[in-house]
Amino acid sequence: MHNRERGATMVEAALVLPIVLLAIVAVLEFGMAFKNWLSVSHAAREGARAGATFGNDIRADILILDEVAQTMAAAAGTSIKHVEIYNPQTGVGTTYTYTPGSNCNGPDCCDWTPCPDPDLPTPPYVVPVWDPVTRDVSAPVTDRLGVSITYDHSWITGMFATSSTFTTAVEFQIEPQIFE
Protein backbone atom coordinates (compact mmCIF):
# COMPACT_ATOMS: atom_id res chain seq x y z
CA MET A 1 0.00 0.00 0.00
CA HIS A 2 2.91 2.35 0.62
CA ASN A 3 4.12 1.99 -2.94
CA ARG A 4 0.78 3.12 -4.45
CA GLU A 5 0.77 6.43 -2.50
CA ARG A 6 4.39 7.20 -3.11
CA GLY A 7 3.88 9.92 -5.79
CA ALA A 8 0.63 11.34 -4.39
CA THR A 9 2.40 14.00 -2.30
CA MET A 10 4.37 15.20 -5.31
CA VAL A 11 1.21 15.47 -7.45
CA GLU A 12 -0.64 17.35 -4.71
CA ALA A 13 2.27 19.77 -4.30
CA ALA A 14 2.40 20.33 -8.06
CA LEU A 15 -1.31 21.18 -8.08
CA VAL A 16 -1.29 23.45 -5.00
CA LEU A 17 2.02 25.32 -5.48
CA PRO A 18 0.90 27.50 -8.45
CA ILE A 19 -2.23 28.56 -6.57
CA VAL A 20 -0.23 29.46 -3.47
CA LEU A 21 2.32 31.43 -5.53
CA LEU A 22 -0.48 33.26 -7.37
CA ALA A 23 -2.06 34.22 -4.04
CA ILE A 24 1.27 35.54 -2.71
CA VAL A 25 1.92 37.60 -5.86
CA ALA A 26 -1.65 38.96 -5.78
CA VAL A 27 -1.25 40.05 -2.14
CA LEU A 28 2.05 41.79 -2.97
CA GLU A 29 0.66 43.50 -6.10
CA PHE A 30 -2.48 44.77 -4.43
CA GLY A 31 -0.54 45.77 -1.32
CA MET A 32 1.77 47.98 -3.40
CA ALA A 33 -1.19 49.46 -5.28
CA PHE A 34 -2.99 50.20 -2.01
CA LYS A 35 0.15 51.85 -0.58
CA ASN A 36 0.39 54.10 -3.65
CA TRP A 37 -3.32 54.93 -3.54
CA LEU A 38 -2.96 55.89 0.14
CA SER A 39 0.11 58.02 -0.72
CA VAL A 40 -1.83 59.87 -3.44
CA SER A 41 -4.73 60.53 -1.06
CA HIS A 42 -2.36 61.69 1.68
CA ALA A 43 -0.45 63.97 -0.73
CA ALA A 44 -3.69 65.62 -1.89
CA ARG A 45 -4.72 66.25 1.73
CA GLU A 46 -1.30 67.65 2.61
CA GLY A 47 -1.29 69.88 -0.48
CA ALA A 48 -4.77 71.23 0.24
CA ARG A 49 -3.89 71.73 3.91
CA ALA A 50 -0.76 73.64 2.90
CA GLY A 51 -2.77 75.73 0.44
CA ALA A 52 -5.30 76.58 3.15
CA THR A 53 -2.43 77.81 5.31
CA PHE A 54 -0.56 79.77 2.63
CA GLY A 55 -3.74 81.61 1.57
CA ASN A 56 -2.99 84.47 -0.80
CA ASP A 57 0.82 84.26 -0.60
CA ILE A 58 2.24 84.81 -4.10
CA ARG A 59 4.31 81.61 -3.63
CA ALA A 60 1.31 79.49 -2.53
CA ASP A 61 1.10 77.28 -5.63
CA ILE A 62 4.80 76.35 -5.71
CA LEU A 63 4.70 75.67 -1.95
CA ILE A 64 1.65 73.41 -2.42
CA LEU A 65 3.39 71.55 -5.25
CA ASP A 66 6.55 71.15 -3.17
CA GLU A 67 4.46 69.68 -0.34
CA VAL A 68 2.80 67.25 -2.77
CA ALA A 69 6.16 66.17 -4.25
CA GLN A 70 7.69 65.60 -0.80
CA THR A 71 4.69 63.58 0.35
CA MET A 72 4.66 61.52 -2.86
CA ALA A 73 8.37 60.64 -2.59
CA ALA A 74 7.44 57.35 -0.86
CA ALA A 75 5.37 56.31 -3.89
CA ALA A 76 7.90 57.18 -6.59
CA GLY A 77 6.80 60.78 -7.15
CA THR A 78 7.94 60.68 -10.76
CA SER A 79 4.72 58.85 -11.64
CA ILE A 80 2.65 61.95 -10.86
CA LYS A 81 0.82 62.77 -14.09
CA HIS A 82 -0.50 66.11 -12.93
CA VAL A 83 -1.63 68.18 -9.99
CA GLU A 84 -4.45 70.69 -10.28
CA ILE A 85 -4.85 73.58 -7.86
CA TYR A 86 -8.29 75.08 -8.30
CA ASN A 87 -11.17 77.07 -6.86
CA PRO A 88 -13.95 74.51 -6.19
CA GLN A 89 -16.70 77.13 -6.42
CA THR A 90 -15.77 78.30 -9.94
CA GLY A 91 -13.69 75.39 -11.24
CA VAL A 92 -10.95 77.84 -12.26
CA GLY A 93 -7.44 76.60 -11.66
CA THR A 94 -4.15 75.50 -13.13
CA THR A 95 -3.06 71.97 -13.97
CA TYR A 96 0.64 71.34 -13.37
CA THR A 97 2.67 68.51 -14.86
CA TYR A 98 5.60 67.08 -12.90
CA THR A 99 8.66 67.46 -15.17
CA PRO A 100 11.77 67.33 -12.97
CA GLY A 101 14.75 69.09 -14.55
CA SER A 102 13.10 69.81 -17.91
CA ASN A 103 11.77 73.33 -17.27
CA CYS A 104 15.02 75.31 -17.04
CA ASN A 105 16.13 78.81 -17.96
CA GLY A 106 19.87 78.79 -17.41
CA PRO A 107 20.63 77.93 -13.78
CA ASP A 108 16.99 78.46 -12.78
CA CYS A 109 15.00 75.23 -12.90
CA CYS A 110 11.43 74.39 -11.99
CA ASP A 111 10.11 70.82 -11.62
CA TRP A 112 6.60 71.82 -12.74
CA THR A 113 5.12 72.90 -16.08
CA PRO A 114 3.86 75.61 -16.13
CA CYS A 115 6.20 76.92 -13.45
CA PRO A 116 4.41 78.75 -10.59
CA ASP A 117 7.61 79.85 -8.80
CA PRO A 118 7.61 83.70 -8.69
CA ASP A 119 11.24 83.66 -7.48
CA LEU A 120 12.29 82.58 -10.99
CA PRO A 121 12.45 84.93 -13.98
CA THR A 122 9.82 84.90 -16.72
CA PRO A 123 10.08 82.33 -18.33
CA PRO A 124 9.95 79.75 -16.75
CA TYR A 125 7.62 81.51 -14.25
CA VAL A 126 3.99 81.65 -15.39
CA VAL A 127 1.27 83.37 -13.34
CA PRO A 128 -1.29 80.70 -12.32
CA VAL A 129 -4.80 80.96 -13.81
CA TRP A 130 -6.22 81.33 -10.29
CA ASP A 131 -3.57 83.78 -9.10
CA PRO A 132 -2.82 83.19 -5.40
CA VAL A 133 -2.84 86.94 -4.62
CA THR A 134 -6.52 87.10 -5.68
CA ARG A 135 -7.67 84.45 -3.19
CA ASP A 136 -10.10 85.76 -0.59
CA VAL A 137 -8.60 85.39 2.89
CA SER A 138 -10.87 87.80 4.79
CA ALA A 139 -13.04 86.42 7.57
CA PRO A 140 -15.71 85.28 8.05
CA VAL A 141 -16.08 83.65 4.60
CA THR A 142 -12.88 82.78 2.77
CA ASP A 143 -12.32 81.00 -0.54
CA ARG A 144 -12.07 77.24 -0.75
CA LEU A 145 -9.02 75.64 -2.35
CA GLY A 146 -8.92 72.27 -4.09
CA VAL A 147 -5.98 70.02 -4.93
CA SER A 148 -6.43 67.13 -7.34
CA ILE A 149 -3.66 64.60 -8.06
CA THR A 150 -3.53 62.10 -10.90
CA TYR A 151 -0.93 59.35 -10.50
CA ASP A 152 0.08 56.40 -12.70
CA HIS A 153 0.68 53.19 -10.77
CA SER A 154 2.76 50.58 -12.62
CA TRP A 155 1.98 46.99 -11.69
CA ILE A 156 5.09 44.94 -10.95
CA THR A 157 4.20 41.70 -12.77
CA GLY A 158 1.67 43.02 -15.27
CA MET A 159 -0.47 40.00 -14.41
CA PHE A 160 -3.50 42.11 -13.49
CA ALA A 161 -2.78 45.21 -15.62
CA THR A 162 0.25 47.11 -16.86
CA SER A 163 -0.74 50.36 -15.16
CA SER A 164 -3.62 52.03 -13.35
CA THR A 165 -4.41 55.69 -12.86
CA PHE A 166 -5.32 56.92 -9.39
CA THR A 167 -7.01 60.31 -9.04
CA THR A 168 -8.04 62.01 -5.83
CA ALA A 169 -9.22 65.51 -4.99
CA VAL A 170 -9.42 67.31 -1.65
CA GLU A 171 -10.91 70.69 -0.80
CA PHE A 172 -10.14 72.88 2.21
CA GLN A 173 -11.39 76.27 3.38
CA ILE A 174 -8.58 78.83 3.24
CA GLU A 175 -7.69 79.98 6.73
CA PRO A 176 -8.65 83.61 7.40
CA GLN A 177 -5.74 86.02 7.44
CA ILE A 178 -7.71 89.27 7.54
CA PHE A 179 -10.39 89.78 10.18
CA GLU A 180 -13.01 92.42 9.47
C-alpha positions as CSV (number, residue, x, y, z in Angstrom):
1,M,0.0,0.0,0.0
2,H,2.9,2.3,0.6
3,N,4.1,2.0,-2.9
4,R,0.8,3.1,-4.4
5,E,0.8,6.4,-2.5
6,R,4.4,7.2,-3.1
7,G,3.9,9.9,-5.8
8,A,0.6,11.3,-4.4
9,T,2.4,14.0,-2.3
10,M,4.4,15.2,-5.3
11,V,1.2,15.5,-7.4
12,E,-0.6,17.3,-4.7
13,A,2.3,19.8,-4.3
14,A,2.4,20.3,-8.1
15,L,-1.3,21.2,-8.1
16,V,-1.3,23.4,-5.0
17,L,2.0,25.3,-5.5
18,P,0.9,27.5,-8.4
19,I,-2.2,28.6,-6.6
20,V,-0.2,29.5,-3.5
21,L,2.3,31.4,-5.5
22,L,-0.5,33.3,-7.4
23,A,-2.1,34.2,-4.0
24,I,1.3,35.5,-2.7
25,V,1.9,37.6,-5.9
26,A,-1.6,39.0,-5.8
27,V,-1.3,40.1,-2.1
28,L,2.1,41.8,-3.0
29,E,0.7,43.5,-6.1
30,F,-2.5,44.8,-4.4
31,G,-0.5,45.8,-1.3
32,M,1.8,48.0,-3.4
33,A,-1.2,49.5,-5.3
34,F,-3.0,50.2,-2.0
35,K,0.1,51.8,-0.6
36,N,0.4,54.1,-3.6
37,W,-3.3,54.9,-3.5
38,L,-3.0,55.9,0.1
39,S,0.1,58.0,-0.7
40,V,-1.8,59.9,-3.4
41,S,-4.7,60.5,-1.1
42,H,-2.4,61.7,1.7
43,A,-0.5,64.0,-0.7
44,A,-3.7,65.6,-1.9
45,R,-4.7,66.2,1.7
46,E,-1.3,67.6,2.6
47,G,-1.3,69.9,-0.5
48,A,-4.8,71.2,0.2
49,R,-3.9,71.7,3.9
50,A,-0.8,73.6,2.9
51,G,-2.8,75.7,0.4
52,A,-5.3,76.6,3.1
53,T,-2.4,77.8,5.3
54,F,-0.6,79.8,2.6
55,G,-3.7,81.6,1.6
56,N,-3.0,84.5,-0.8
57,D,0.8,84.3,-0.6
58,I,2.2,84.8,-4.1
59,R,4.3,81.6,-3.6
60,A,1.3,79.5,-2.5
61,D,1.1,77.3,-5.6
62,I,4.8,76.4,-5.7
63,L,4.7,75.7,-2.0
64,I,1.6,73.4,-2.4
65,L,3.4,71.5,-5.3
66,D,6.6,71.1,-3.2
67,E,4.5,69.7,-0.3
68,V,2.8,67.2,-2.8
69,A,6.2,66.2,-4.2
70,Q,7.7,65.6,-0.8
71,T,4.7,63.6,0.3
72,M,4.7,61.5,-2.9
73,A,8.4,60.6,-2.6
74,A,7.4,57.4,-0.9
75,A,5.4,56.3,-3.9
76,A,7.9,57.2,-6.6
77,G,6.8,60.8,-7.1
78,T,7.9,60.7,-10.8
79,S,4.7,58.8,-11.6
80,I,2.7,61.9,-10.9
81,K,0.8,62.8,-14.1
82,H,-0.5,66.1,-12.9
83,V,-1.6,68.2,-10.0
84,E,-4.5,70.7,-10.3
85,I,-4.9,73.6,-7.9
86,Y,-8.3,75.1,-8.3
87,N,-11.2,77.1,-6.9
88,P,-13.9,74.5,-6.2
89,Q,-16.7,77.1,-6.4
90,T,-15.8,78.3,-9.9
91,G,-13.7,75.4,-11.2
92,V,-10.9,77.8,-12.3
93,G,-7.4,76.6,-11.7
94,T,-4.2,75.5,-13.1
95,T,-3.1,72.0,-14.0
96,Y,0.6,71.3,-13.4
97,T,2.7,68.5,-14.9
98,Y,5.6,67.1,-12.9
99,T,8.7,67.5,-15.2
100,P,11.8,67.3,-13.0
101,G,14.7,69.1,-14.5
102,S,13.1,69.8,-17.9
103,N,11.8,73.3,-17.3
104,C,15.0,75.3,-17.0
105,N,16.1,78.8,-18.0
106,G,19.9,78.8,-17.4
107,P,20.6,77.9,-13.8
108,D,17.0,78.5,-12.8
109,C,15.0,75.2,-12.9
110,C,11.4,74.4,-12.0
111,D,10.1,70.8,-11.6
112,W,6.6,71.8,-12.7
113,T,5.1,72.9,-16.1
114,P,3.9,75.6,-16.1
115,C,6.2,76.9,-13.4
116,P,4.4,78.7,-10.6
117,D,7.6,79.9,-8.8
118,P,7.6,83.7,-8.7
119,D,11.2,83.7,-7.5
120,L,12.3,82.6,-11.0
121,P,12.4,84.9,-14.0
122,T,9.8,84.9,-16.7
123,P,10.1,82.3,-18.3
124,P,9.9,79.7,-16.8
125,Y,7.6,81.5,-14.2
126,V,4.0,81.7,-15.4
127,V,1.3,83.4,-13.3
128,P,-1.3,80.7,-12.3
129,V,-4.8,81.0,-13.8
130,W,-6.2,81.3,-10.3
131,D,-3.6,83.8,-9.1
132,P,-2.8,83.2,-5.4
133,V,-2.8,86.9,-4.6
134,T,-6.5,87.1,-5.7
135,R,-7.7,84.4,-3.2
136,D,-10.1,85.8,-0.6
137,V,-8.6,85.4,2.9
138,S,-10.9,87.8,4.8
139,A,-13.0,86.4,7.6
140,P,-15.7,85.3,8.1
141,V,-16.1,83.7,4.6
142,T,-12.9,82.8,2.8
143,D,-12.3,81.0,-0.5
144,R,-12.1,77.2,-0.7
145,L,-9.0,75.6,-2.4
146,G,-8.9,72.3,-4.1
147,V,-6.0,70.0,-4.9
148,S,-6.4,67.1,-7.3
149,I,-3.7,64.6,-8.1
150,T,-3.5,62.1,-10.9
151,Y,-0.9,59.4,-10.5
152,D,0.1,56.4,-12.7
153,H,0.7,53.2,-10.8
154,S,2.8,50.6,-12.6
155,W,2.0,47.0,-11.7
156,I,5.1,44.9,-10.9
157,T,4.2,41.7,-12.8
158,G,1.7,43.0,-15.3
159,M,-0.5,40.0,-14.4
160,F,-3.5,42.1,-13.5
161,A,-2.8,45.2,-15.6
162,T,0.2,47.1,-16.9
163,S,-0.7,50.4,-15.2
164,S,-3.6,52.0,-13.3
165,T,-4.4,55.7,-12.9
166,F,-5.3,56.9,-9.4
167,T,-7.0,60.3,-9.0
168,T,-8.0,62.0,-5.8
169,A,-9.2,65.5,-5.0
170,V,-9.4,67.3,-1.7
171,E,-10.9,70.7,-0.8
172,F,-10.1,72.9,2.2
173,Q,-11.4,76.3,3.4
174,I,-8.6,78.8,3.2
175,E,-7.7,80.0,6.7
176,P,-8.6,83.6,7.4
177,Q,-5.7,86.0,7.4
178,I,-7.7,89.3,7.5
179,F,-10.4,89.8,10.2
180,E,-13.0,92.4,9.5
